[in-house]
């Protein structure tokens, strides 16, 4: 990937690359000038891997799509990715960055306290919704 001159899209979905693999990709992204899309769906990447990947994103200006869905990245890792992603605002929008974090981590990221008692705001199972 470091010496790549033709590959534009790389899909590494379900490869269990983990934090070490994400770190290696981050290092490669520092030198890559052609890759525009990277899919890392379901690769057990945690916050450490996200931080290391973010280091490469800060340097790389060509990647415009990154899919990090279904990983183990919580709010600290997502914050690193988002900050690195926005280093090049003219070529990257947040629409190009995809990730999942659980409700508790999302609430913490948003600066709110997660209250699981408020999670279900629909009718109870025994209540009728028909009149």
Buried (B, 14 or more C-beta within 10 A) or exposed (E): BEEBEEEEEBEBEEEEBBBEBBBBBBBBBEEBEEBBBBBBBBBBBBBBBBBBBBBBBBBBEBBBBBBBBBBBBBBBBBBBBBEBBBBBEEEBEEEBBBBBBEEEBBBBBEEEEBEEEEEEEEEEEEEEEEE
